[in-house]
Amino acid sequence: MSVAQPAWVLSRQSYGDSGMLVEFFSAELGRCGAVVRGAHRRKRGGSLASLLQPFHPLLITLAGRSELKSLRSAEAPRPGYLLRGDALMSGLYLNELLVRSLPRMDVSPSLFLAYGQAIESLYEDAGEEGLRRFELVLLSELGYRVAWDSDEQREPIRADGHYRFEVDRGFCIADVSATASRGDRLLSGAHIICLGQWWDGTGSFGNEELSLLKGITRVAVSQLTGGRVMRTREVFKDLKSLGKGA
């Protein structure tokens, strides 16, 4: 591939004396790995290692027919996003989520666009909404689309109904008295309708709906990653607990 394409760095590690193995998320190849030779050698304008950073939009040129490519060139068309604190941890979580769940060479222009929007949202301190929206786009691309307008029987969501969410079935009508004894977290139909309007871009929601949305995406993402613990999420929890104890 000789034409430069937009890309982001998801992760990187040392390779040999001065090289790196970089996991890219690119517009034309999806998630792909590449060898970067001489990454730490000083050149005019700095080394490649200083350029190939997470959350920095890039234009890269890759070569090779195998799954593992070679990086021919890289440039930064504009400054990167300097994320700090919670935003940084959220960005690292997005990167880990892509590495763990997105198959290599699975091209998705809509997911690539959603990633850039999520990073920009984190940079602008727009809260968790961008994070949750990206998770939902990823789930949709991998076959786990959430149907906000109907239940498992393809009946319209009723505002006065109560539902539980199951990844493979969607929103299931729930018997409030029966599920309360099991401790299931139920969603009212009104909340689901509100979330659906937010997803369609025709409405907004408050903290209660955001908490419910987080519960939905957490269940779905857990299935997507095979129940494996996300390292960034655990680190984030530890940092939060240390902050509370300080």
MOVENJO-V981295 format. One record per residue. N is the residue number from 0. NEAR is the number of other ideal C-beta (glycine too) atoms within 12 Angstrom. D_CENTER is the distance of its C-alpha to the mean C-alpha in Angstrom with 1 decimal. Layout:
n->{N/N}
near->{NEAR/NEAR}
d_center->{D_CENTER/D_CENTER}
This chain:
n->{0/1/2/3/4/5/6/7/8/9/10/11/12/13/14/15/16/17/18/19/20/21/22/23/24/25/26/27/28/29/30/31/32/33/34/35/36/37/38/39/40/41/42/43/44/45/46/47/48/49/50/51/52/53/54/55/56/57/58/59/60/61/62/63/64/65/66/67/68/69/70/71/72/73/74/75/76/77/78/79/80/81/82/83/84/85/86/87/88/89/90/91/92/93/94/95/96/97/98/99/100/101/102/103/104/105/106/107/108/109/110/111/112/113/114/115/116/117/118/119/120/121/122/123/124/125/126/127/128/129/130/131/132/133/134/135/136/137/138/139/140/141/142/143/144/145/146/147/148/149/150/151/152/153/154/155/156/157/158/159/160/161/162/163/164/165/166/167/168/169/170/171/172/173/174/175/176/177/178/179/180/181/182/183/184/185/186/187/188/189/190/191/192/193/194/195/196/197/198/199/200/201/202/203/204/205/206/207/208/209/210/211/212/213/214/215/216/217/218/219/220/221/222/223/224/225/226/227/228/229/230/231/232/233/234/235/236/237/238/239/240/241/242/243/244/245}
near->{24/12/16/22/32/27/40/43/42/39/28/30/19/16/23/14/11/18/24/33/25/41/35/47/47/41/29/26/33/32/37/38/32/42/31/39/23/20/32/22/17/13/16/6/11/17/21/32/26/21/31/37/29/36/32/32/32/36/25/38/26/34/22/18/10/14/18/22/31/29/40/23/24/37/22/26/16/13/13/23/29/16/27/15/17/23/28/24/28/37/38/32/40/45/36/28/38/44/33/28/34/34/21/23/22/22/20/25/20/19/34/33/20/29/43/31/23/39/37/25/27/36/26/15/18/20/22/28/30/28/37/37/36/39/40/35/33/39/33/23/28/26/16/28/19/37/29/32/21/24/28/19/16/12/17/19/33/22/17/14/26/28/40/32/37/23/27/16/22/30/37/26/28/28/16/19/11/14/19/14/10/13/9/21/23/28/39/24/27/23/35/39/29/26/40/30/20/25/30/15/10/13/17/16/28/16/14/16/29/24/19/29/34/27/24/37/35/28/28/33/35/23/22/29/30/11/14/17/17/29/20/28/26/17/20/25/17/15/19/16/12/11/12/9/8/7}
d_center->{26.3/28.3/26.5/24.0/20.5/17.6/15.0/12.8/13.4/10.8/13.7/17.5/20.7/24.4/26.3/30.1/32.1/30.2/27.3/23.6/21.2/18.1/14.9/14.0/11.5/14.3/15.3/18.1/17.3/13.6/12.7/16.1/18.0/20.9/23.9/24.8/28.5/30.1/26.9/28.9/32.0/33.0/33.3/34.2/31.3/29.8/28.3/25.4/23.8/23.9/22.3/19.4/17.2/13.5/12.6/15.8/16.0/18.4/20.8/21.4/24.1/23.8/26.8/27.5/27.6/26.2/22.6/22.7/23.5/25.3/24.3/27.2/26.2/23.6/23.9/22.1/22.9/22.1/21.3/17.9/16.1/17.6/15.3/17.3/17.4/14.8/12.8/13.0/11.9/8.8/8.0/9.1/7.0/3.7/6.5/7.9/5.6/6.0/9.5/10.3/9.5/9.9/13.7/15.3/16.8/14.9/15.1/13.2/14.2/12.5/9.0/10.2/11.5/8.6/6.7/10.2/10.7/7.9/9.5/12.8/12.3/11.7/14.7/16.8/16.3/15.4/14.4/11.7/11.9/9.4/6.7/8.1/8.6/5.2/5.1/8.6/8.4/6.7/9.3/11.9/11.6/12.2/15.0/14.1/14.6/15.7/19.2/19.9/23.5/25.0/25.5/25.8/29.3/28.0/30.0/28.8/27.2/30.1/29.8/32.3/30.7/28.7/25.9/23.8/20.4/20.3/17.4/20.0/22.3/20.5/22.6/25.8/28.9/29.8/33.2/32.9/35.8/34.7/31.1/32.1/34.0/31.0/28.8/26.2/24.1/25.1/23.8/26.5/26.6/26.8/23.4/21.8/23.5/22.4/18.7/19.4/21.1/18.2/15.9/18.7/19.1/22.6/22.2/20.8/20.7/21.6/20.7/21.8/19.7/16.6/17.5/18.0/14.7/13.0/15.4/14.6/10.8/11.8/14.4/12.5/9.7/12.8/14.5/11.8/12.0/15.8/16.1/15.5/15.0/11.9/14.0/12.1/12.4/16.1/16.8/15.6/17.9/20.7/20.6/20.8/23.7/25.4/25.2/26.8/29.5/30.4}
